[in-house]
């Protein structure tokens, strides 16, 4: 049971770190990106080691835990971290709307 919990937690952390990697790349934060890459490698090594070790021992149910951890990790990363792409889109949409409104009001 302890191995399942480890694999599950490692997969959650791996997917959160992968999502953060995309965010840091997009924001051009090199130092955070390098530190995040170290965590990605450590967590993925642990996850793969425990999953493959149990798989070779004939424990096929570890695959389900591996996939569930991955899905939950992606959900946590997408739901609980800020969506900068959407915020940028909204920011530019507001600028276009306000500039159109100024043009309409200036013609009167």
C-alpha positions in Angstrom: 0.0 0.0 0.0 2.9 2.4 0.7 4.3 1.9 -2.8 0.9 2.9 -4.2 0.8 6.1 -2.2 4.4 6.9 -3.3 3.7 6.3 -6.9 0.5 8.3 -6.7 2.1 11.3 -5.0 5.2 11.2 -7.3 2.9 11.3 -10.3 0.9 14.2 -8.9 4.1 16.2 -8.2 5.5 15.3 -11.6 2.5 16.7 -13.5 2.4 19.8 -11.3 6.1 20.4 -12.1 5.6 19.8 -15.8 2.8 22.4 -15.9 5.0 24.8 -14.0 7.7 24.2 -16.5 5.4 25.4 -19.3 4.5 28.4 -17.2 8.1 29.3 -16.5 9.1 28.8 -20.1 6.2 31.1 -21.2 7.2 33.8 -18.7 11.0 33.4 -19.5 12.0 32.7 -15.9 15.2 30.9 -16.4 16.3 30.4 -12.7 12.9 29.0 -11.7 12.9 26.8 -14.8 16.3 25.2 -14.0 15.3 24.5 -10.4 11.9 23.1 -11.6 13.8 20.8 -14.0 15.8 19.3 -11.2 12.5 18.5 -9.3 11.0 17.1 -12.5 13.9 14.7 -12.9 14.0 13.6 -9.2 10.2 13.0 -9.0 10.1 11.2 -12.3 12.9 8.9 -11.3 11.2 8.0 -8.1 7.9 7.4 -9.8 9.3 5.3 -12.6 11.5 3.3 -10.2 8.7 2.3 -7.9 6.2 1.6 -10.7 8.6 -0.5 -12.8 9.9 -2.4 -9.8 6.4 -3.4 -8.8 5.5 -4.1 -12.4 8.4 -6.6 -12.7 7.2 -8.3 -9.6 3.9 -9.0 -11.3 1.9 -6.2 -9.6 -0.1 -4.9 -12.6 -2.4 -2.7 -10.4 0.4 -0.2 -10.0 -0.3 0.9 -13.6 -3.8 2.1 -12.5 -2.3 4.1 -9.6 0.4 5.5 -11.9 -2.3 6.8 -14.4 -4.6 8.0 -11.7 -1.8 10.0 -10.1 -1.0 11.5 -13.5 -4.6 12.5 -14.1 -5.1 14.0 -10.6 -1.8 15.8 -10.9 -2.8 17.4 -14.2 -6.2 18.4 -12.8 -4.6 20.0 -9.7 -2.1 21.9 -11.8 -4.7 23.2 -14.2 -7.4 24.0 -11.6 -5.3 25.6 -8.8 -2.6 27.5 -10.7 -3.3 30.8 -12.5 -4.3 30.7 -16.2 -2.0 33.4 -17.6 -3.0 32.8 -21.2 -6.7 33.5 -20.4 -5.8 36.6 -18.4 -3.7 38.0 -21.3 -6.5 37.3 -23.7 -9.0 39.1 -21.5 -6.6 42.0 -21.0 -6.3 42.5 -24.8 -10.0 42.0 -25.3 -10.7 44.8 -22.8 -8.3 47.2 -24.6 -9.9 46.6 -27.9 -13.4 47.2 -26.5 -12.4 50.4 -24.7 -10.5 51.8 -27.8 -13.6 51.1 -30.0 -15.8 52.9 -27.5 -13.5 55.9 -27.5 -13.6 56.1 -31.2 -17.4 56.0 -31.2 -17.7 58.6 -28.5 -15.2 60.9 -30.2 -17.2 61.0 -33.4 -20.2 62.5 -31.8 
